C-alpha cells in the first residue's frame, strides 16, 4: 500500500506550534487550536483550522 492510500481519510489536529531553525516561536492559533484535514482518494485535500475561542457567526 502506498503512502497516498494510507493518508486517505479525516485527521484531527493534535497540536500546532511554530518553529524556525529549530527555535520555538509560539502557537499560531493558541495552545488549544482545533482542526481537521481531509485527504480524498482522488487526490484532493481540505483543511479547517481555528482558534478554540472563535465567536459564532450568529
N, C-alpha and C positions, 0 to 999 in steps of 0.2 A: 504494500500500500504506500502510495506517495504521500509526502508531507501535505500537499494540497488537499488530498482526500481526508487526512486526519484533522484538518482545521475546519472543515465544513461544520457549521452549527452556530449556536449563540454562546458567547463567552461573557462572563461578568467581570467587571473591573475589580481587582483586589486592592490595588494601591497605585498611586501615580505621584512620582516625585521627579523634580528636575535636577539634572546634574550636568556639569560642563567640565571636561577634562578630569573626571573623577571627583569633582568637588560638588557637594550638595548645595543646591540653590533654592530649595523650597518646594512647596506643594502648590502647583498652578491653580487647582480648584479646591484647595483646602485638604486637610488630612482625611476627611470623610467623603472624598469625591465619589460620585456614582457613575456607572456607565455600562454599556453593552456594546459588544462587537458582533456583527453577524457576517459570516462567510457563507456564500451560496455555492453550490456545485457548479454553477455556470460561470464562476469567476468574479462575481460582483461582491462587494463588501460595503457595509454601512457601519457607522459608529455614532453612538449617542453618549455624550459626556456632559456632566452637570455638577454644580455645587449642590450639596445636600440641603442648603437653606434657601434654595431658589424660590421666589414668590410665585404663586399661582397666577395664571393669566386672567382669571375671573375677577 
